[in-house]
Amino acid sequence: MLLTGAVLTDVLTAVNLRLLAAAAALATLAAPLHAQDQLPEAPLPQEHASLLLPEYFPAPSSSAPDTGTSQATILPRYIPRKSGNTFAYFAGSLFSVRNLIEASLVASTPDLPKAPTQPQPPPVLDAISGPAYETALTNYGTAVTVWSEETENELRIRGRRAGVGLAVSESRNVLQNFILPLPFRINPRYQPANLESSFGVRMGHAIISPFVTQTRHGTHVPNIPKLGGTVGAAFAGQREYAHLFDAPELNTTSFLEKEIAFPLAGDIATNVARELLRSAVRGDLINLYSRGPAYWNHYYPLSVPGKFAVWMQTTYSPRHFISAGLIASIPKLYDQPDPPIQPPINSVQDELAYDQVLAIYGNNLLQWRHQTEESLRYTGRRAIGGFAESETQGFLQYAVLPSVLRQDGRFIPMGGGYNVFARIAHAGASIAVTRTNSGHRTVNASLLGGTVGAALIAQHVYYPQLNTPSLANNNVAGKTIGINLAADVILNTFHELCAPRYRAP
């Protein structure tokens, strides 16, 4: 059974709901540093078009119409994009977290049958209790076989349904982000509202954007890529994918309607989140458009909401999942005991001896099940602890400590004009040195404090609460700190070498 509409509406956009909630909170923090962070307005040079948060702050266009309002304070009404850029945007949307969430929702929670209860051996095996226990074990074996088949069939059904959901979401991406935009010459991306507009106008713009967009010439037209892609993918899911994946229960009008309504609701929620975020970081947008991206020798600070926005962008980083996997490690699985082979039975003593072997096998099987289940549960608790530690580190490093200490928790690239060795050295040194809001160099207490603080919180709070005592020690904390600092050096190097080549004006 598909989840109810309320649940689907909430979870289909889970990848953006954290953004939506946090953006609403950030809107209340928008004032503190904006006034002091605003810089003189100036045209943005073309080489500065790469932005701090490109998903939410699209680059300005030289062809944007002149509205008489400074380009530093509003975003252009329309950003023309070439077909190559359209393909790049489409490629970036493949295999998104949202698509995986949609696949899991279509699959829904499997209705697994309850495992049969294993019979316990009697305290004493005799001519009566022995055969009775043997019969109970035989019936138990039959019940386990049926249970295994039912469980496997249920999981296969859920897997096929997940395949339908993923195929529908990926087909929607292909249609609305690549195939349909090209012939209709319509930009599939969300076009932000004018920052000078009232809050109500901007919210209305966010809500109507899935249905109305602009052509490459700026003319308002129905959002054919969005609507056509959503409807087309839904029909493909009902008519083709349900049959292809052998999920006939999805070949219904109800499934079709949900696959049209909920993605559009998700798009609206995403657009609203973007506008809330843009309101919260308005001062940072002004800085960005007047000065371009921040570099080591071309630095200006982020506001408090801007620092929280940087953290929000990292909350679904693959790094958190990798950290969880490393902390969890591979679960220890035990070999299932082999059932005994029945010997020839020629006497009551032979039967009682075989019953004794069966009793030992039953105890060993029960112990194996308990050990396997506990090993998997323990690995899961370790993974939760590792993920929580990594997320805590990001929250401290990018949001809390930079706001309190008035410094920058981001990696600030050196940019062009330096040789590659100097840039790599800068990437390594940045784990220890950063900029204050006033631009002075200082110890990177945000990164170091976030890394050490998260490890200590995990050691003394997360792991004891998760009942994983083997991780709640100084040795694990020290290794975690070392690995995270090494990971920061690697990521800084990657970001430095991939950063746009800054040239001083």
N, C-alpha and C positions, 0 to 999 in steps of 0.2 A: 504494500500500500504506500503510495506517495505521501510525503509529509504534508501537513495542512498548509494552507496558504500563508498564515501568519508566520509559521516557522520557516517556510521556504523564503519568504520575503526577507526575513532577518538573516538567514544563513547564506543564501545565494550571494549576498554582497559582504560576506564576512571579511574578505580581504580588504574591503573599504570601510567596514563598520568601525573598526578601531580608529581609522582616520577620521570618520565622521564624528565620533564621540570626542576624540582628542581635539579636533578642530573647533568644535563648539566650546570646549574648555579654553582653548587658546584664545578664542575671540575675546575672552574677559581679561586676557593678559596683554592685549595688543598695545596698550598705551605706554608702559613704563619707559622703554628705551627708544621709542620711535622718534621723538622730538630731537634727541641728541644724536641719533644715528643718521638723520636725513642729511644728504649732501647736496651741493648745488646741482641743479639739473643740467645735463649736457647730453648731446646725441650719443648713442651707443655705437662705437666703432664696429665694423663688420666682424673683425677678428675676435670680438668679445661676445659673440653670439652664443657660445656654449654657457649654459646656466647652471646655477647651483643645484636647483631641483627641477630638472628639465620636464618631468612629467606634469608638474603643476604650474611651472612658470615658462610657457612657450616663448621662443625667441622672437624678438620684434622683426617686422618685415619692412624693408625699405619702400615697398609698394603700398603700405597702409595708407588709407585716405587721410588727408589733413583735416582734422576736425577742429583745429584751433586750440586744442588742449595739449599740453606737453606730453610727449611720448614717454617721459620718465614716470608719469603718474598713472597712465592707463595702459592697458594692453591693446594691441591692434584688434580691430573688429574681425579681421580675416587674415589668415596666413597662407598664401598660395604654396603648394608643395608639388614638386615634380614627381613623376611616376616612381623614380628610384626611391625617393623619400617615403612615398606611400607604401612601397614594398618593405622598406626598413621598419616602418611602423607596424605593418602587418606581421612581419617576422618576430618583432618584439612581443607581440600579443599571443604568440603560440605557447601552449603548455603553461599558461598562467595559473596562479593559485586558484583564481576564481573558477577556471575550467575544471580543475580537480575537485573543488568543492561542489560544483554542480553535478559532476559525475557521482560523487558520493551521496548526494541528496536523491538523485534518481534511483540509485541502488537502494537507498534507505537502510535502516537497521535490519540485519538478518534475524529472522525468527528461528533461532536454533533450538532443536528439541533438547530436552533435559537428558543428560547421560544416565544410563541405568545404574542402580546401586549395586556395588560389588558385594557378593555374599561373604560373610566372615566365617572362617573355619570354626567348627565346634571345639570346645575346650578339650574334649576327649573323643577320639575316633574309635568307634566300636562297630559292631555289625549293623547297627541301626543308623547312627549318625553319619558314618562314613558314606554309604550309598546315597543318603539324603543330600550330603554336601556335594557329592559328585554330580547329582542331578541338578542342584542349584547352580553349580559352576557351568554346566552344559547350557542351561537356560540363559545364564548370564552371557555366555559367549554368543549365543544366538541374538540376544537383545543388543549386544554391542555391535554386531554386524549390521543390524537394522538401523541402529542409531548412527553409525558411521555413514551408511548410505544416505540416510535422510539429511544429515549434516552436510555431506558433500554436495548433494543436489541443491540444498538451500544456498550454499556458498556459490555454486556455479550460477544459479539464477541471479544472485546479487551481482556477481561478476559480469554477467551479460547485460544486466540493466545499467551497471556502471559504464560498460562499453558504449551503450546507446547514449547516455548522458554526455560522455566525453566526445563522442562523434558529433553530437548536435552542437555542443559549444565550440568545437574546433571548426565545424562547417560554418557556424555563424561568423567566426573570425575571418575565414577565407572570403565569405561573401561580402560582409560589411566593411572589412578593412582593406580589401584588395580588388576583388573582381568587380564589384559594383561601382566603387569610386572612380575607376578608370574611364569607362564609357560615359558615365554621367558627369565626370569632371567635378566631383564633389569631395571635399576634404572630409574623411571619416572621423577626424579627431574632434573632441569637444572644443568649441571656440569660447574662451572665457568672456564673461561680461565686462563691460566698462567699469573700472574701479571707481569712477566718479559718479556712477549711478547710485540710486538709493538701494538700501538693503532689499526692499520688497521687489524692486525691478530686477535685481540680480538673482534673487531666488526664483522669480518667474522665468527668467532666462534659463536657469539651470533645469527647471522642470520641463520647459517646452523644447529644449535642445534635442532630445531624442527624436522629436517629431518634425522639427524645422531646422534647417541649416542653411549654409550659403554655398553658391557655386564659386568657381575660381574667379569670377568677375564680381563677387560680392552680392549677387542677387539672392534674396531669400526664397528658398524652395523647400518642398517636403524633403525630409531626410530619408531619401530613398535607400541609400546604403544601409542605414541603421534598421529601418522598418523592413525593407526587403530581405536583408540578411537574417533578421530575427524570424520573420514569418517563413522564409524559405527553409531555414535550418529546422524549424519546428515541423514543417510538413515532411522534410526528409527523415526526421526522426520517427515520426508516426508511420509513414508509408514504407520507408525503405529500411532504416536501421533496426526498427523493431523486428522486422522479418529476418534481416541479415544476422542479427545477434540472437535470434530465437527467443524473443521476449514478447510474445503476442499480447500480454496483458498491457503493454504500452501502446498498442495500436488502437487508441481510443481518442475521442474528442476531448475528454478531460485532460489527457496528457498534452495534446496539441495546444489547448488554451493556456495551460500552465507554462509551457515552454515559450509562449509568446508574452504572457503577462509578466512573469517574474523577471526575465532578463531586462525588460524595459523598466520595471520598478528598480532593479539594481542599477541601471544606468542613471536614473533620476537621483537615487541616493548618492551615487558616485559624484555626479555633477554638483549636488548640494554641498557635499563634503569639500570639493575643490573650492567652491566659492567661500565657504566658511574659513578654510585655510588661507585663502588669499586675503580675506579681511583681517585675519589675525596677523599676517606677516606683511601688511601693506607697506610699512616702512622699509622692510628688507627688499621688497620689489622696487621701491623707488631707488634705493642704493644700487641695486643690481642693474637697473636700466640706465642709471646715470654714470656708473663707474665700471660696469662689467664685473666678471667674477673676481673674487679675492685671490691674490697671489701673495707670496712671502714678502715681496718688495712692493706690493700694490694692495695693501691690506686695509680693510675696514671691518668693523665688528657686526655681528648679528644681534638682533634684539632677543629678548628672552623668548617670545613666541617663535622666533626664527630658530633658536636652538632646540626648542621642543619639536619644531617641524622637521629638523634634521634627524632627531631621534626617531620620530614617527616613520621616516623613510627607511630606517634600518630594522624595523621590528619584524619584517619578514625576510631578513637576510638569510641566504643559505648557510652563512657562518653559524647561526644558532642551531640549525639542524645537524651540521657537521659536529659541533661541540657536543650536542646530545648523543650522537652516535659514538663519539670517542669515549665519553664518560660511561655510556651504557656497556660498551664492548660486546663481544659475541656471547650470547647466552650459552651456558654449559648444559648440554643435552646428554642424557644418559641413555645407554642402550636398553631397549625393551627386552625383558627376559623372555627366553624362548619357552613355549609350552612343552611340557613333558610328553614323551612318546609312550603310549599305553603299551605295557608289556603283556605277554600272554597271562591270562587270569585262569589259574587251575584250582584255586582254593580260596577260602575266606581270608587266609593270611595274605595271599597275593593281592587280593582286592584291598585289604586294609593298608598294605604297604603302598599300593598305588594311590590310595586316598591320602596317605601322609605326604607323598610327593606332590599331589595336587594342592594340599594345604600350604606347603612351602611355596609353591608357584604362585598361589593366590596372594600370599603375604608379600612376595617379591614384586608382583604386578602392582599391588596397591602402593607399595613404597615407591616404585618407579613413577607412578602417576603423580604422587605427592611431590617428589623431587623435581619432576619436569615442570609441573605447574608453578612451584615456588621459584625455580630458576627463571622462568619467563616473567613472573611477577617482579622478581628482584631486578631483572634487567630493565623492565619497564620503569620501575621506580628510579633507577639510576639515570635513565634517559630523561625523565621528567626533571630530576635535579640538575642535570647538565644543561638542559634547555632553560630552566629558570635562572641558573647562574649566568648564562650568556646574555639573556634578556636583561637581567639586572645590571650587568656590566654596561650594556648599551645605554640603559636609562641613566645610570650614574655618569657615564663618560660624556654623553652628548647633551644631556638636558639638565640634570640637577646640579652637578659640580660646576659646569661652566657658568650657570646662572648665579650660583652663590659666590664663586670665586672671581667672577667677571673676567673670564678668559674664554678661549675658543677650544672646544673639544674636537673639532674637525681636524682632518689632515689638510693643511694648507700647502698646495704645491708650489714649488719654486718657479715652474714655468720655463719658457724658452730663454735663450740668451746665455745658457750655461751648458757646459759639456755634460755628457751622460753620467760620468763618474761623480761629478758634483751633485747632480740631481739624485743619484742613488744614495750618496752619503746623506743628503738632506732628508730623504725618506726614512733612513734609519735613525737619524738624530731627532726626528720629529716625535718619537715616542717619549722623549725626555724634555723637549723644548717646544713651546707654542707661543702665541701672542695673547696679550691682555686686550681688553676692550679699547684701551688707549693706544694699542699698537706696540707696546714694549715687549721684549722677549721675557719669558718667564718659564719656570719649571712647569712641565705639563702635568700638573696635579690632577687635572680632569681625567686624563688617560690612565696615569699610574694609580691614582686613588680609586677610579672606577674598577680597574682590573683587580687590585688588591682587595678593595672593599667587597666586590662581588664574590671573590673566593672565600673571604672570611664569613660573609653572610651565608653562603652555601654550606660551609663547614659547620657553623654553629646553629644554623636555623633550618635550612632546607633538608640536608641529609639526615639529621636526627629525626625531623618530622616525617620523613619518608622511610624511616627505619632501614637506612643503609649505613650502618656504623663503619663499614670498611672504608667509606669515603670521607668520613668526618675526622680526618687527621691532618697534621701539618705536612706530611709527605705529599698527599694528594693536592692540598692547597698550593704547595710550592710548585709542583709540576704544572698545575693548571695556570698559575700566574706566568710561568716561563713559556708555556705553549701559546698562551694568548698574546704575550708580548712579541714572540717570534712571528705569530700570525699577523700582528699589526705591522711589523716591518715589511713582510711580504706584500700585504695589501697596500701599504703606503707606496712601495716601489711600483706596484702595478698602476696605481692612480697617478703617480708622478709621471711615469713614462707615457701614460695615455692622456695626460692633461693637455689642453690646447696650448699652443705655443704663444705665450704672452709676449707682446712687444710694447714697450713704453711709448706713449704718444709723443 
